[in-house]
Amino acid sequence: MSDFVLTVIGGGNCGHTLAGLGPKEVETRVMTRRPEDWNQRIEVFYESDTTPISEADISIISSNPEDVIPGSDLILICGPVYVYDEILSRIAPYVDPDSHVGLLYAQGCTHFNAQSLLPNSYFFGFQTIPWLCKTMEYGKKARIIGPQKSLRVATNSPDKDKLSSWLERILRHSTITFLPNFLSTTLTPSNQIVHAGRYYGIFHNWDGVSPYSEEDIPLLYEDMDEFSADCIGRLSDELQLIKQGIIKELPEVNLDYVKPLDERLAEDFSDLVKDKSSLKTIYATSYAHRGVKTPVREFKGGFAPNPDTRFFKDDIPYGLCIMKWYAEMLKIDTPWTDAMVEWHQNLMDKEYIVNGKLVGKDAHECGTPAFYGVQTLKEAVI
């Protein structure tokens, strides 16, 4: 009999990695759109090793939640942020009471939906992804590149000891710290500001018609330049203004874990960064962030920015637009956040912000607290 049942939802990089990390004494299941392409055994490798650090046998692989969800103790969702609500709605009828359902990366406000869909179960989310990882062979092999030693999790579970024990057994070399609230994940200084600032830094001069050559496109992190780092830094500064505004309005809200980006990176990747003197040097010298390509699309014999990626579909309506919602509630000006949303929304053919206000024709699609029926700042800080 297994110690507990782990179900991994998602067939991306993180889904492969988690599925392969399940300990032998844990029953591992996988829910994916492509079950026919998965092996029963998934191998996970570390760095450039040729011997796997883990080999997990998958008991059930299915695209049907009815096959994998009942009886699951720990359910981890690894998809992009913009599909979280859809996944939660699909699995909710099959989740057992007292099960723990979590997001490997909890950017956004999905916790509002989770708490209404899963009234008898428990929900949790990671503030940052545990590692950079990559699928080596679909349905068979994955590789971990840069693991974090300490991970922060928000949850409504009353049994945090049990949850941390389960997570630490799966993630192995990482320890779990619990956050005081889900707002600490919503406002996490991570993808929503990093991806937006870096992508703008690379492509802000694109004329919309001329293709880039492969040599024109820098690596996402290793080739970080001063302009991109400045763009990211400005977004980080505005995020801190929002944090301070919330604390001023509601002093009882603990946002100690919403730190300036450079401070968070230096702490999370301390042993993996050579030069911590600036945002540019942190990314450029981070062992954990090396080799990551900038997402682009083929265009006129070359390449162009790709709005059909998580950099846009996650980090704008479920990232910067949420920051903007909090800023508007607090009457805080965020000119740099506005500019980043406006530039990205043009490439997406969307309209979220108009004249510095979150009132565009597509603003209703954003995953802000208002999307979940939350109307006041006090309601939005759980």
C-alpha positions as a Markdown table, in Angstrom:
| # | Residue | x | y | z |
|---|---|---|---|---|
| 1 | Met | 0.0 | 0.0 | 0.0 |
| 2 | Ser | 1.3 | 3.5 | -0.9 |
| 3 | Asp | 2.1 | 6.2 | 1.6 |
| 4 | Phe | -0.1 | 8.6 | -0.3 |
| 5 | Val | -1.3 | 9.2 | -3.9 |
| 6 | Leu | 0.2 | 12.0 | -5.9 |
| 7 | Thr | -1.6 | 13.1 | -9.1 |
| 8 | Val | 0.2 | 15.4 | -11.5 |
| 9 | Ile | -1.9 | 17.5 | -13.9 |
| 10 | Gly | -0.1 | 18.8 | -17.0 |
| 11 | Gly | 2.2 | 17.5 | -19.7 |
| 12 | Gly | 4.7 | 20.3 | -19.8 |
| 13 | Asn | 8.2 | 20.6 | -18.4 |
| 14 | Cys | 7.2 | 20.8 | -14.8 |
| 15 | Gly | 4.6 | 18.0 | -15.2 |
| 16 | His | 7.2 | 15.7 | -16.5 |
| 17 | Thr | 9.6 | 16.6 | -13.8 |
| 18 | Leu | 7.1 | 16.1 | -10.9 |
| 19 | Ala | 5.8 | 12.9 | -12.3 |
| 20 | Gly | 9.3 | 11.5 | -12.4 |
| 21 | Leu | 10.2 | 12.6 | -8.9 |
| 22 | Gly | 7.5 | 10.6 | -7.1 |
| 23 | Pro | 9.1 | 8.3 | -4.5 |
| 24 | Lys | 8.8 | 4.6 | -4.9 |
| 25 | Glu | 6.5 | 4.3 | -1.9 |
| 26 | Val | 4.1 | 6.9 | -3.4 |
| 27 | Glu | 1.6 | 6.1 | -6.0 |
| 28 | Thr | 1.9 | 8.6 | -8.9 |
| 29 | Arg | -0.7 | 9.3 | -11.4 |
| 30 | Val | -0.7 | 11.7 | -14.4 |
| 31 | Met | -3.5 | 13.6 | -16.1 |
| 32 | Thr | -2.5 | 14.9 | -19.5 |
| 33 | Arg | -4.1 | 15.6 | -22.9 |
| 34 | Arg | -1.7 | 13.2 | -24.5 |
| 35 | Pro | -1.8 | 10.0 | -22.4 |
| 36 | Glu | -1.0 | 7.8 | -25.3 |
| 37 | Asp | 2.5 | 9.5 | -25.6 |
| 38 | Trp | 3.5 | 8.8 | -22.0 |
| 39 | Asn | 5.7 | 5.9 | -20.8 |
| 40 | Gln | 4.7 | 4.2 | -17.5 |
| 41 | Arg | 8.2 | 5.1 | -16.2 |
| 42 | Ile | 9.5 | 8.7 | -16.2 |
| 43 | Glu | 13.2 | 9.4 | -15.7 |
| 44 | Val | 14.5 | 12.7 | -14.2 |
| 45 | Phe | 18.1 | 13.8 | -14.6 |
| 46 | Tyr | 20.0 | 16.5 | -12.8 |
| 47 | Glu | 22.1 | 19.0 | -14.8 |
| 48 | Ser | 24.2 | 17.2 | -17.4 |
| 49 | Asp | 24.1 | 13.8 | -15.6 |
| 50 | Thr | 23.5 | 10.8 | -17.7 |
| 51 | Thr | 22.2 | 8.7 | -14.8 |
| 52 | Pro | 18.7 | 9.5 | -13.6 |
| 53 | Ile | 18.3 | 10.8 | -10.1 |
| 54 | Ser | 14.8 | 9.4 | -10.0 |
| 55 | Glu | 12.7 | 6.9 | -11.9 |
| 56 | Ala | 9.0 | 6.9 | -11.1 |
| 57 | Asp | 6.4 | 4.4 | -12.2 |
| 58 | Ile | 3.1 | 5.9 | -13.2 |
| 59 | Ser | 0.1 | 3.9 | -12.1 |
| 60 | Ile | -2.6 | 5.7 | -14.2 |
| 61 | Ile | -2.2 | 8.0 | -17.2 |
| 62 | Ser | -5.3 | 9.5 | -18.5 |
| 63 | Ser | -6.9 | 12.7 | -19.9 |
| 64 | Asn | -10.1 | 11.9 | -17.9 |
| 65 | Pro | -10.2 | 13.4 | -14.4 |
| 66 | Glu | -12.6 | 10.6 | -13.3 |
| 67 | Asp | -9.8 | 8.1 | -13.9 |
| 68 | Val | -7.1 | 9.8 | -11.9 |
| 69 | Ile | -8.6 | 12.3 | -9.3 |
| 70 | Pro | -10.6 | 10.1 | -7.0 |
| 71 | Gly | -8.4 | 8.8 | -4.2 |
| 72 | Ser | -5.7 | 11.3 | -4.7 |
| 73 | Asp | -4.2 | 12.8 | -1.6 |
| 74 | Leu | -2.0 | 15.4 | -3.3 |
| 75 | Ile | -2.9 | 17.0 | -6.6 |
| 76 | Leu | -0.5 | 19.3 | -8.3 |
| 77 | Ile | -1.5 | 21.4 | -11.3 |
| 78 | Cys | 1.4 | 22.3 | -13.6 |
| 79 | Gly | -0.3 | 24.1 | -16.5 |
| 80 | Pro | -0.1 | 27.7 | -17.5 |
| 81 | Val | -1.9 | 30.2 | -15.3 |
| 82 | Tyr | -4.6 | 31.0 | -17.9 |
| 83 | Val | -6.0 | 27.4 | -17.8 |
| 84 | Tyr | -6.0 | 27.0 | -14.0 |
| 85 | Asp | -9.7 | 27.8 | -13.6 |
| 86 | Glu | -10.7 | 25.4 | -16.4 |
| 87 | Ile | -8.7 | 22.6 | -14.8 |
| 88 | Leu | -10.1 | 23.3 | -11.3 |
| 89 | Ser | -13.6 | 23.2 | -12.7 |
| 90 | Arg | -12.9 | 19.9 | -14.5 |
| 91 | Ile | -11.5 | 18.1 | -11.5 |
| 92 | Ala | -13.6 | 19.6 | -8.7 |
| 93 | Pro | -16.4 | 17.0 | -8.9 |
| 94 | Tyr | -13.9 | 14.2 | -8.3 |
| 95 | Val | -11.7 | 15.6 | -5.6 |
| 96 | Asp | -12.1 | 13.8 | -2.3 |
| 97 | Pro | -12.8 | 15.7 | 1.0 |
| 98 | Asp | -9.5 | 16.6 | 2.8 |
| 99 | Ser | -7.5 | 16.2 | -0.4 |
| 100 | His | -4.8 | 18.9 | -1.1 |
| 101 | Val | -5.0 | 20.6 | -4.5 |
| 102 | Gly | -2.1 | 22.9 | -5.4 |
| 103 | Leu | -0.5 | 25.0 | -8.1 |
| 104 | Leu | 3.1 | 24.5 | -8.8 |
| 105 | Tyr | 3.2 | 28.3 | -9.5 |
| 106 | Ala | 0.4 | 30.4 | -7.9 |
| 107 | Gln | 0.6 | 33.6 | -9.8 |
| 108 | Gly | -2.8 | 35.2 | -10.1 |
| 109 | Cys | -6.0 | 35.0 | -8.0 |
| 110 | Thr | -7.1 | 31.4 | -8.7 |
| 111 | His | -7.3 | 30.8 | -5.0 |
| 112 | Phe | -10.7 | 32.7 | -5.0 |
| 113 | Asn | -12.1 | 30.2 | -7.4 |
| 114 | Ala | -10.5 | 27.2 | -5.7 |
| 115 | Gln | -12.1 | 28.0 | -2.4 |
| 116 | Ser | -15.5 | 28.1 | -3.9 |
| 117 | Leu | -15.0 | 25.0 | -6.1 |
| 118 | Leu | -13.3 | 22.9 | -3.3 |
| 119 | Pro | -15.2 | 23.8 | -0.1 |
| 120 | Asn | -14.4 | 20.5 | 1.5 |
| 121 | Ser | -10.8 | 20.1 | 0.3 |
| 122 | Tyr | -7.7 | 22.2 | 0.8 |
| 123 | Phe | -5.8 | 24.4 | -1.7 |
| 124 | Phe | -2.2 | 25.6 | -1.8 |
| 125 | Gly | 0.2 | 27.3 | -4.2 |
| 126 | Phe | 3.9 | 27.9 | -4.6 |
| 127 | Gln | 5.2 | 31.5 | -4.7 |
| 128 | Thr | 7.9 | 30.5 | -7.3 |
| 129 | Ile | 8.6 | 27.4 | -9.4 |
| 130 | Pro | 10.9 | 25.0 | -7.5 |
| 131 | Trp | 13.3 | 24.7 | -10.4 |
| 132 | Leu | 14.0 | 25.5 | -14.0 |
| 133 | Cys | 13.4 | 22.2 | -15.8 |
| 134 | Lys | 13.1 | 20.8 | -19.3 |
| 135 | Thr | 11.4 | 17.9 | -21.0 |
| 136 | Met | 14.1 | 15.9 | -22.7 |
| 137 | Glu | 11.9 | 13.4 | -24.4 |
| 138 | Tyr | 8.1 | 13.8 | -24.3 |
| 139 | Gly | 6.4 | 11.3 | -21.9 |
| 140 | Lys | 9.8 | 9.8 | -20.9 |
| 141 | Lys | 12.5 | 12.0 | -19.6 |
| 142 | Ala | 13.0 | 15.4 | -17.9 |
| 143 | Arg | 15.9 | 17.4 | -16.6 |
| 144 | Ile | 16.3 | 19.7 | -13.6 |
| 145 | Ile | 18.6 | 22.7 | -14.2 |
| 146 | Gly | 18.5 | 25.0 | -11.1 |
| 147 | Pro | 16.6 | 23.8 | -8.0 |
| 148 | Gln | 15.8 | 26.2 | -5.1 |
| 149 | Lys | 16.7 | 25.1 | -1.6 |
| 150 | Ser | 13.8 | 26.9 | 0.1 |
| 151 | Leu | 10.3 | 27.2 | -1.3 |
| 152 | Arg | 7.4 | 29.2 | 0.0 |
| 153 | Val | 3.8 | 28.0 | -0.1 |
| 154 | Ala | 0.4 | 29.6 | 0.7 |
| 155 | Thr | -2.4 | 27.3 | 1.9 |
| 156 | Asn | -5.7 | 27.1 | 3.7 |
| 157 | Ser | -4.8 | 23.6 | 5.0 |
| 158 | Pro | -5.0 | 23.1 | 8.8 |
| 159 | Asp | -2.4 | 20.3 | 8.6 |
| 160 | Lys | 0.7 | 22.1 | 7.3 |
| 161 | Asp | 3.0 | 19.5 | 8.8 |
| 162 | Lys | 1.5 | 16.8 | 6.6 |
| 163 | Leu | 1.5 | 19.0 | 3.5 |
| 164 | Ser | 5.1 | 20.0 | 4.0 |
| 165 | Ser | 6.2 | 16.4 | 4.6 |
| 166 | Trp | 4.5 | 15.3 | 1.3 |
| 167 | Leu | 6.0 | 18.2 | -0.7 |
| 168 | Glu | 9.5 | 17.8 | 0.8 |
| 169 | Arg | 9.5 | 14.1 | 0.0 |
| 170 | Ile | 8.7 | 14.8 | -3.6 |
| 171 | Leu | 10.9 | 17.8 | -4.1 |
| 172 | Arg | 13.8 | 16.2 | -2.1 |
| 173 | His | 16.4 | 18.9 | -1.6 |
| 174 | Ser | 14.0 | 21.8 | -0.9 |
| 175 | Thr | 12.4 | 22.9 | 2.4 |
| 176 | Ile | 9.0 | 24.4 | 2.7 |
| 177 | Thr | 8.1 | 27.7 | 4.4 |
| 178 | Phe | 4.5 | 28.7 | 4.7 |
| 179 | Leu | 3.3 | 32.1 | 3.6 |
| 180 | Pro | 0.9 | 34.2 | 5.7 |
| 181 | Asn | -1.6 | 34.6 | 2.9 |
| 182 | Phe | -2.3 | 34.0 | -0.8 |
| 183 | Leu | -1.7 | 37.6 | -1.6 |
| 184 | Ser | 2.0 | 36.9 | -1.2 |
| 185 | Thr | 1.7 | 34.6 | -4.3 |
| 186 | Thr | -0.5 | 37.0 | -6.2 |
| 187 | Leu | 2.1 | 39.8 | -5.9 |
| 188 | Thr | 5.1 | 37.5 | -6.3 |
| 189 | Pro | 8.0 | 39.4 | -7.8 |
| 190 | Ser | 8.7 | 36.8 | -10.5 |
| 191 | Asn | 7.4 | 36.0 | -14.0 |
| 192 | Gln | 4.8 | 38.8 | -14.3 |
| 193 | Ile | 7.5 | 41.5 | -14.0 |
| 194 | Val | 10.5 | 39.6 | -15.3 |
| 195 | His | 9.0 | 38.3 | -18.5 |
| 196 | Ala | 7.2 | 41.5 | -19.3 |
| 197 | Gly | 10.2 | 43.7 | -18.7 |
| 198 | Arg | 12.7 | 41.4 | -20.5 |
| 199 | Tyr | 10.5 | 40.9 | -23.6 |
| 200 | Tyr | 9.9 | 44.6 | -23.9 |
| 201 | Gly | 13.6 | 45.1 | -23.5 |
| 202 | Ile | 14.4 | 42.8 | -26.4 |
| 203 | Phe | 11.7 | 43.7 | -28.8 |
| 204 | His | 10.5 | 47.3 | -28.0 |
| 205 | Asn | 11.9 | 48.6 | -31.3 |
| 206 | Trp | 10.2 | 46.0 | -33.5 |
| 207 | Asp | 8.4 | 47.7 | -36.4 |
| 208 | Gly | 5.9 | 44.9 | -36.9 |
| 209 | Val | 7.1 | 43.9 | -40.3 |
| 210 | Ser | 10.8 | 43.1 | -40.3 |
| 211 | Pro | 11.9 | 39.6 | -39.2 |
| 212 | Tyr | 14.7 | 39.0 | -36.8 |
| 213 | Ser | 17.5 | 36.6 | -37.6 |
| 214 | Glu | 18.4 | 33.8 | -35.2 |
| 215 | Glu | 21.6 | 35.7 | -34.3 |
| 216 | Asp | 19.6 | 38.8 | -33.4 |
| 217 | Ile | 17.7 | 37.1 | -30.6 |
| 218 | Pro | 19.5 | 36.9 | -27.2 |
| 219 | Leu | 19.2 | 34.3 | -24.6 |
| 220 | Leu | 16.5 | 35.2 | -22.2 |
| 221 | Tyr | 18.6 | 35.5 | -19.0 |
| 222 | Glu | 22.2 | 35.0 | -19.8 |
| 223 | Asp | 22.3 | 37.9 | -22.3 |
| 224 | Met | 20.5 | 40.3 | -20.0 |
| 225 | Asp | 21.3 | 43.9 | -20.8 |
| 226 | Glu | 21.0 | 47.1 | -18.8 |
| 227 | Phe | 17.9 | 48.3 | -20.6 |
| 228 | Ser | 16.0 | 45.1 | -19.9 |
| 229 | Ala | 17.2 | 45.0 | -16.3 |
| 230 | Asp | 16.0 | 48.6 | -15.9 |
| 231 | Cys | 12.6 | 47.8 | -17.3 |
| 232 | Ile | 12.2 | 44.9 | -14.9 |
| 233 | Gly | 13.5 | 47.0 | -12.0 |
| 234 | Arg | 10.9 | 49.7 | -12.6 |
| 235 | Leu | 8.1 | 47.1 | -12.5 |
| 236 | Ser | 9.6 | 45.7 | -9.3 |
| 237 | Asp | 9.6 | 49.2 | -7.8 |
| 238 | Glu | 5.9 | 49.7 | -8.7 |
| 239 | Leu | 5.1 | 46.3 | -7.2 |
| 240 | Gln | 6.7 | 47.5 | -3.9 |
| 241 | Leu | 4.6 | 50.7 | -4.0 |
| 242 | Ile | 1.5 | 48.5 | -4.2 |
| 243 | Lys | 2.8 | 46.4 | -1.3 |
| 244 | Gln | 3.4 | 49.4 | 0.8 |
| 245 | Gly | 0.0 | 50.9 | -0.1 |
| 246 | Ile | -1.8 | 47.7 | 1.0 |
| 247 | Ile | 0.1 | 47.7 | 4.3 |
| 248 | Lys | -0.8 | 51.3 | 4.9 |
| 249 | Glu | -4.5 | 50.6 | 4.3 |
| 250 | Leu | -4.5 | 47.3 | 6.1 |
| 251 | Pro | -1.6 | 47.1 | 8.6 |
| 252 | Glu | -2.5 | 43.7 | 9.7 |
| 253 | Val | -1.7 | 42.2 | 6.3 |
| 254 | Asn | 1.7 | 40.5 | 6.3 |
| 255 | Leu | 3.6 | 40.9 | 3.0 |
| 256 | Asp | 7.1 | 40.3 | 4.3 |
| 257 | Tyr | 7.7 | 37.8 | 1.6 |
| 258 | Val | 6.9 | 40.2 | -1.3 |
| 259 | Lys | 10.5 | 41.4 | -1.6 |
| 260 | Pro | 12.2 | 43.5 | -4.2 |
| 261 | Leu | 13.1 | 41.2 | -7.1 |
| 262 | Asp | 16.9 | 41.5 | -6.8 |
| 263 | Glu | 16.7 | 40.7 | -3.1 |
| 264 | Arg | 14.5 | 37.7 | -3.7 |
| 265 | Leu | 16.7 | 36.3 | -6.5 |
| 266 | Ala | 19.9 | 36.7 | -4.4 |
| 267 | Glu | 18.2 | 34.8 | -1.5 |
| 268 | Asp | 16.6 | 32.0 | -3.6 |
| 269 | Phe | 19.6 | 31.4 | -5.9 |
| 270 | Ser | 22.4 | 32.4 | -3.5 |
| 271 | Asp | 24.8 | 29.6 | -4.3 |
| 272 | Leu | 24.0 | 29.7 | -8.0 |
| 273 | Val | 24.7 | 33.4 | -8.7 |
| 274 | Lys | 28.3 | 34.7 | -9.1 |
| 275 | Asp | 27.6 | 38.4 | -9.2 |
| 276 | Lys | 24.7 | 39.8 | -7.1 |
| 277 | Ser | 25.6 | 43.4 | -7.6 |
| 278 | Ser | 22.6 | 44.2 | -9.9 |
| 279 | Leu | 19.6 | 42.7 | -11.6 |
| 280 | Lys | 21.6 | 42.5 | -14.8 |
| 281 | Thr | 24.5 | 40.7 | -13.2 |
| 282 | Ile | 22.3 | 38.4 | -11.2 |
| 283 | Tyr | 20.6 | 37.0 | -14.3 |
| 284 | Ala | 23.7 | 37.1 | -16.5 |
| 285 | Thr | 25.8 | 35.1 | -13.9 |
| 286 | Ser | 23.0 | 32.8 | -12.6 |
| 287 | Tyr | 23.9 | 29.1 | -13.0 |
| 288 | Ala | 20.2 | 28.3 | -12.6 |
| 289 | His | 19.1 | 30.6 | -15.5 |
| 290 | Arg | 21.6 | 29.7 | -18.2 |
| 291 | Gly | 20.7 | 28.5 | -21.6 |
| 292 | Val | 17.0 | 29.6 | -21.7 |
| 293 | Lys | 15.9 | 30.7 | -25.1 |
| 294 | Thr | 13.7 | 33.6 | -25.8 |
| 295 | Pro | 10.3 | 32.4 | -27.1 |
| 296 | Val | 9.7 | 33.6 | -30.7 |
| 297 | Arg | 7.7 | 32.6 | -33.7 |
| 298 | Glu | 8.7 | 32.0 | -37.3 |
| 299 | Phe | 8.0 | 35.1 | -39.4 |
| 300 | Lys | 8.9 | 35.9 | -43.1 |
| 301 | Gly | 11.9 | 33.7 | -43.2 |
| 302 | Gly | 13.1 | 34.8 | -39.8 |
| 303 | Phe | 11.6 | 35.3 | -36.4 |
| 304 | Ala | 9.3 | 37.7 | -34.5 |
| 305 | Pro | 7.8 | 38.2 | -31.0 |
| 306 | Asn | 5.3 | 35.5 | -30.2 |
| 307 | Pro | 2.1 | 36.6 | -28.3 |
| 308 | Asp | 0.9 | 33.1 | -28.2 |
| 309 | Thr | 3.1 | 32.2 | -25.2 |
| 310 | Arg | 2.7 | 32.3 | -21.4 |
| 311 | Phe | 4.8 | 35.5 | -21.5 |
| 312 | Phe | 1.7 | 37.2 | -22.8 |
| 313 | Lys | -1.3 | 34.9 | -22.0 |
| 314 | Asp | -0.2 | 34.4 | -18.3 |
| 315 | Asp | 1.8 | 37.5 | -17.4 |
| 316 | Ile | -0.4 | 40.2 | -18.7 |
| 317 | Pro | -4.0 | 39.4 | -17.9 |
| 318 | Tyr | -3.0 | 37.2 | -14.9 |
| 319 | Gly | 0.0 | 39.2 | -13.8 |
| 320 | Leu | 0.4 | 42.9 | -14.6 |
| 321 | Cys | -3.3 | 43.6 | -14.9 |
| 322 | Ile | -3.8 | 42.2 | -11.4 |
| 323 | Met | -1.1 | 44.5 | -10.1 |
| 324 | Lys | -2.9 | 47.3 | -11.9 |
| 325 | Trp | -6.2 | 46.4 | -10.2 |
| 326 | Tyr | -4.7 | 46.6 | -6.8 |
| 327 | Ala | -3.0 | 49.9 | -7.7 |
| 328 | Glu | -6.3 | 51.4 | -8.8 |
| 329 | Met | -7.9 | 50.3 | -5.6 |
| 330 | Leu | -5.2 | 52.1 | -3.7 |
| 331 | Lys | -5.1 | 55.1 | -6.1 |
| 332 | Ile | -1.4 | 54.5 | -6.9 |
| 333 | Asp | 0.0 | 55.6 | -10.2 |
| 334 | Thr | 1.8 | 52.8 | -12.1 |
| 335 | Pro | 3.1 | 54.4 | -15.3 |
| 336 | Trp | 5.6 | 51.6 | -16.1 |
| 337 | Thr | 3.1 | 48.8 | -15.5 |
| 338 | Asp | 0.6 | 50.7 | -17.7 |
| 339 | Ala | 3.2 | 51.1 | -20.5 |
| 340 | Met | 4.1 | 47.4 | -20.4 |
| 341 | Val | 0.5 | 46.3 | -20.5 |
| 342 | Glu | -0.2 | 48.6 | -23.4 |
| 343 | Trp | 2.8 | 47.4 | -25.4 |
| 344 | His | 2.0 | 43.7 | -24.9 |
| 345 | Gln | -1.8 | 44.1 | -25.5 |
| 346 | Asn | -1.1 | 45.6 | -28.9 |
| 347 | Leu | 0.8 | 42.5 | -29.9 |
| 348 | Met | -2.0 | 40.3 | -28.4 |
| 349 | Asp | -4.7 | 42.3 | -30.2 |
| 350 | Lys | -6.3 | 42.9 | -26.9 |
| 351 | Glu | -7.4 | 46.0 | -24.9 |
| 352 | Tyr | -7.0 | 45.8 | -21.2 |
| 353 | Ile | -5.8 | 49.3 | -20.3 |
| 354 | Val | -7.1 | 52.6 | -21.9 |
| 355 | Asn | -5.7 | 55.9 | -20.9 |
| 356 | Gly | -4.1 | 54.4 | -17.8 |
| 357 | Lys | -7.3 | 52.7 | -16.6 |
| 358 | Leu | -8.2 | 49.0 | -16.5 |
| 359 | Val | -11.3 | 49.7 | -18.5 |
| 360 | Gly | -10.6 | 48.3 | -22.0 |
| 361 | Lys | -13.0 | 46.1 | -23.8 |
| 362 | Asp | -11.1 | 42.9 | -22.8 |
| 363 | Ala | -10.5 | 43.9 | -19.1 |
| 364 | His | -13.3 | 41.6 | -18.1 |
| 365 | Glu | -11.1 | 38.7 | -19.2 |
| 366 | Cys | -8.3 | 39.5 | -16.7 |
| 367 | Gly | -8.0 | 37.3 | -13.6 |
| 368 | Thr | -8.3 | 40.1 | -11.2 |
| 369 | Pro | -10.1 | 39.8 | -7.8 |
| 370 | Ala | -13.1 | 41.5 | -9.5 |
| 371 | Phe | -13.3 | 38.6 | -12.0 |
| 372 | Tyr | -14.1 | 36.3 | -9.0 |
| 373 | Gly | -16.7 | 38.7 | -7.5 |
| 374 | Val | -14.3 | 40.5 | -5.1 |
| 375 | Gln | -15.1 | 44.2 | -4.8 |
| 376 | Thr | -13.1 | 45.6 | -1.9 |
| 377 | Leu | -9.5 | 45.7 | -1.0 |
| 378 | Lys | -10.1 | 44.0 | 2.3 |
| 379 | Glu | -11.8 | 41.0 | 0.6 |
| 380 | Ala | -8.8 | 40.8 | -1.8 |
| 381 | Val | -6.0 | 40.3 | 0.7 |
| 382 | Ile | -6.6 | 36.7 | 1.8 |
